[in-house]
Amino acid sequence: MPAPDDSPDAGVAWHHGDPLGEQRSAAESVVVVDRSHRGVIEISGDERLSWLHTITSQFVSNLPDRQSAENLSLDVNGRVEEHFVVTDIDGLTLIDTEAERTQPLLGFLQRMVFWAKAEPVLRDDLAVLTLLGPDAMSGPVAALLEIPADAAVYQAGSIPEQHHDAEPVGFWRVMPPLGERGPDGRPTIPRVDVLVPRSELGRWWDALVEAGARPAGSWAYEASRVVSVSPRLGVDTDDRTIPHEVEWIGGPAEFGAVHLEKGCYRGQETVARVHNLGKPPRRLVLLQLDGSSDTRPVTGDAVTADGRAVGRIGTVVDHYEYGPVALALVKRSVPAGTALLAGGTAAAIDPSSLRDDDRVQAGRAAIEGLRGR
């Protein structure tokens, strides 16, 4: 069944007849999800990484070959404009992002080239598939793609040449897990993206299914993403979102998209100020929704407490274990036990989605030290 026309996943399958069963398979074995609506951009040129480093939030000037990272473009006030994944492989840098953000991101990159030896172009001949589940990293599926057993998050590699006839070759990359968080606070379901020649999308789909991956729709992917409290650009973010609110802070080792120790880039002042002196005004949380309600909130609906607006609804989805859930950006001052309404539906913050941030910020500690003296 295709995704609804007004969905950000319009153009790909929403499910293959058993949406909750597909989610269960993602948690227990492995599924393959068509995400070929994502846009792909290629950057060539000797200065591609050093140039990209200067205009984005992530430290990519020394990104090794066959390595990936998540990255942001911020406005001058530190608000998120673009979120994308970067992979450098065989002398090229490949970027993929949300379908509706492909042309704006490409336009931004092309405007920022100036004299750098870097050339961003659209790569509509590559398509994204995603494997989700424990068996994505082992067994026949991993063997088909030749993924090493010890492959780390953000590691990438070329897909085997014997399984395709056309150029470009394509590649796999290991991404941060999704799904329910474990005792260490990290999501638990392994995730591997596979970028394949669009002309061979059907062949690769069939090969992965034959190797044991169950066909699944974007519903299964979104449900796993939501319970991991992983944001999606333009759905769980709005025009006021700063990276701290949705935990896009941290270099690749922390699975973040903003490196806190790199040089100047647009929006850096806000990032540094919030990190060193303050707290973000909102935070991304998982909401449990009243399953008995006849209505469901939709993206953009207000979250209210005692008639007062305290947040904004992002992704809304039914999960095979949690039931109806949603991501929401809510004011940091709202405690977990607060009775909420999400677009008119009763809701409550899942306490497990709240991460404590009791660190002493460097700037704040310095100010307090001076006052003490």
N, C-alpha and C positions, 0 to 999 in steps of 0.2 A: 504494500500500500504506500503510495507516495505521500510525502509530507504536505501539509496544508499550504496553499498558495501564499498565505501571509506569514509563513514560517521562515526563519533565517535558513532553514534547511530545505527550502523548496527546490525541487529538481532532483532530489535523491530519495531513496526509500525511507519511510518513517518506521515501518516494521515489515516483517515477512510472515505475518499471520499469527504470531504468538509473542507479543511484545514483552510480557512478563517472563515467559520462558527464555527468551533471548537474553534478558538481563541476568537470569540465573546462570545461563551458560557462560556469560562473560565472567561471572564471579567464580565459576567452578572449572571451566575448561578453556575454550577460546572461541571468539566470534570474529567475523570480518565485517566491517562497516564501510559502506560506500560514502566517502567524503569528497567525491570528485568535484563538488561545486566550489571547493576552496580555490582561490587564485594563487598562481605561482609566478614569481618574478625571478629572473636571473640577473646577476651582476657579474660582469667580466672586467678584466683589467688588473694591472699589477698593484694598483693602490686601492682596490675595492674594499679591503677590510680596514685599512687605516682611515679611509674616507668615511665608511659607515660608522666607525668608532666615534668620529667627531660630531655626528649629527643625531645619535641615538643614545639610549640610556645604559646599554650593556657594554661590557669590556670585550670587544671583539677584534681589536687590532692584532692580537696574537692568537686568534682562534686556530687551533691545529687542524690539519687536513682530516677529513672524516669525523668532524665534531660539530655539534649543534649548540644552540643557545636560544633562549627566548629574549625578546627585545621589545622596546617601546619607543614610540615617538611621542614627545610631550610638547604642550604649548608653552609659551613663555611663563605661565603661571603654574607650571608643573602638572597640569591636567592631562590625562591620557587621551591622545588622539588616535594612536594606532598600536596594536599588539600583533606581533608576528614571530614566526620561528625562522631562525637562520641556520643553514647548514653549509659548511664549506667542504667541497669534495672535488678532487681532481682539477684544481685550478679555477673553479667556478664557485660563486656563492649563490645558493638558491634560497629564496624566501617564500613562505606561503602564509596566507592570511584569510580572513573572512571574505566571502564572495563579494559583498557589497563594498568592501574597503579596498579591493584590489586596485582599481583605477585611481582612487585618491592617493593611495600609498605610492603607486608607480609615479604619479604626477609629482608628488613631493620629492621623491628620490631623484627624478630627472631634473627638477628645478635646482636641486642642491649640488649638482655635479661641479659646476664652474670649470676649473682647470684640472680637476683630479682625473687620473687615469682609471676611470670607472664608468661602466656603461650599463645602466639598468634597462631591461627589456622584458616584455610580457612573455611567459612561457606557457601558452595554452595547450602545448602538446604533452604536458605532464599532468597526471591526475593522482589524487591522494586516496589511499585505502588505509584503514586503521584496524589493527588486530588488538583485541582486548581480552585479557584472560591469562591465567597462570601458564597455559600451554603455548602462549605466544613466544616464550623464551626457551622452550625445550620441545623435544619430540619432533614429529614429522613437519610441522609448520616451520619451526626454526631451522630444521635441516633443509627444507626447500629454499629458504632465503639465505642459508649459510650464515646464520647469526651465531656467533660464538657463545658458549655457555656462560662465559664471564663478561659478556658485553655490559657496559655500564650505561647509566642514564645519560643521554645526549650523544652517545657513540653512534656512528653511522658507518655504512658500508655499501658497496655496489651490489645490486641484485645480480644473481648468476646469469652469465651470458647465454648459457645453454637453454634458458627458458624464454628467450625472446628473439625476434628476428630484426627488430627495427631500432633505429636511433630515435631518441636518446635512450641510454641504458636504464637510468633510474637508480634508486637507492632505498635502503631501509634506514631507520633511525629509531633508537630507543628513547621514549619520552617518559616524563615522570608518571608514576602510577595514578590511577583514578580509583573510585569506589570508596567503600567504608574505610574509615581510618582505624589503624591498629593501635596497640598499646603505646607505641612510640609517637602517636599523633600523625603518622604519615598514611596516606591512602595505600591500599593493599593489592589492587588489581594491575598487573603489568600491562603496559601499552606500547605498541610498536607501530609507527607510521611507515607506510610503504609508498613511495612515489614511483609510478610506473608510466610508461608511454601510454598516452590516452588511447592511441590506436589499438593497444593490447590490453585495455582495461578488462574486457570480458574474459580474455584468456587467463589473466592473472587471478581474477575472481574465481574462475573455475578451478584453477590449480590449487589455490588456498583452501577452497571448500573440499576438494578431493583429498587434501592433506589433513583434513579434520576440523577446519574452522567452520563453525555454524554461521550461515547468513543471518545478519542482524541489521536492523535499521538504526537511524539516528536517534530514535527514542531510547534504545538501550545505551547508546553512548552518552546521551544527555543525562539520563538517570544516574549513571555512574559518575559523571562529572559533578552533578549537583550534590550528591551525598559526600563527595570529597571536598566540597566548598571551593571548587576551582572556577574562577570567573570566566565569562565569555564576553568579549568586546562587543559593545553596542546592545547587549541584552542585560547583563548584570552590571554594566557601567553606564553612566550618563555623562553629560557634558561638564559635570563638576568633579568627576572621580579623579582622585590622586592615587598613585601606586600603593601607598601605605594602607588605604582603605580595603584593598582587595588582595593584600599580601603578595604583590608583585615586586617586593623588595628582596634584594639578595642576588649575588652572582650565580653562575651556573651550578656551582657546588651546592647552593641552597635552593635550587629549582626556582629561582626568581628571574625577574626581567630587568632589574635595576641594580647596577653595581655601585656600591657606595664608596669605592676607592678609585674612581676614574676621574679624568679631567673634565673640563668644562663642556657642557652640552646644554641645549635649550631646556629650561625647566629645572636645572640642577639646584638652583638656589632654594626653591620650595622643598625639594626632596631633602636637602641637607638640613634645612631649618626644622622641618617636622621630625626628622630622625634624631637630631641633636637636642632639640629644645621642647618639643611638644608631642601631642598625640593627634592622630587624624580625627576629624569630627565624626566620621561614620565608620562602620565596620561591616564586612560581608558576613552574613550568618545564614544558617540553615533554619528554615521555618517548617514546623509540622503543621499541616493544615487539617481542619475539621473534615474528615471524610464523609460525614453524614450530610454535609451541606449540598444543596442543589446547584450551587454556583461555585465557580472557581475564579480566583483572581487572574489577571493577565499582566504581562510585562508592562511596567509603567504605572500600575495602580499604586495608590498610596497605602502605606502601612500606618495605622493609627492606634493610639492608646488614649482612652478616655476622651475620644473625639478630637484628639490633637495629632497632627501628622508628625510621625517620627521616622519615616523611612519610605523606601521605594522597592516595589517588587521587581525581581529579575526573571529568571527562568522558573517556570512552573511545570512539574512533571509528576507522573505516577511511578513510584518505585516498587519493585516486587516485594520488598520487605517493609519498607518505611511507609508505604501508602502514598497519599498525595503530599508532596513537599515542594518547597520553593526556596530559591536564594533571594535574599533581600539585603539592601544597604540600609542599615538603621543607625540612629544616633548612638554614639558610644555610651551615652549615659543610661540607655535603656537596659535594665537587668534581665536576666534570662527568665525570671518568673512572671514577667509582665503579661497581662492579658492583652492580646493584640487583635486587631481586625485587619485582614489583608484583602482589600477590595470588597469588604463586606463579609468575608469568611473568617471565622474564628481561627486564630493562629497562635503559636507559641514558639519561642526560640529554643532550638535543640541545644541544651547546655554543652554537649560534646563538640559543638561547632565553634565554641568560644575559646580562643587561645589567650592565655595570660601574657601580658607584656609588663612585667614588673622590673625590667632592667632600668638602671640609672643612666640616663642619657648623658653623654660626655659634656655637652654644652650646659645642661642643667646642673650637673655636678660642679662644673667650674664656677657658675654663677653663685651657687650656694657656698662654695669654698671661699670666694671673695667676700661674700656677706659675713661669713663666720670670722674672717680675719678682721 
